[in-house]
Amino acid sequence: MVFLGIYRALYDYEPQGSNEIALTEGDILMVLEKSTDDDWWKAKKKGREEDEEEPEGLIPNNYIEEVSRCLPGLLHPQLGCMPWLHH
């Protein structure tokens, strides 16, 4: 999967349309596309559990902030940084 960056939700957000995804403060997101026309980006939300579905859709870019590529607690001895990105 190609992504443009790893971001964290700063605030909760309830979708207003079927192509948007809900955010909870602290959610980790992989940004897939950044619109140059508006403030909505396409992202995939990391599931909190390994078997949880990872929804994909539009998010307001002013509700998120970029985070380090190696977040504490996401290192894996064999896979390295952020093993959930290697799916």
Buried (B, 14 or more C-beta within 10 A) or exposed (E): EEBBBBBBBBEEBEBEEEEBBBBEEEBBBBBBEEEEEEEBBBBBBBBEEEEEEBBBBBBBBEBBEEEEEEEEEBEEEEEEBBBBBEE
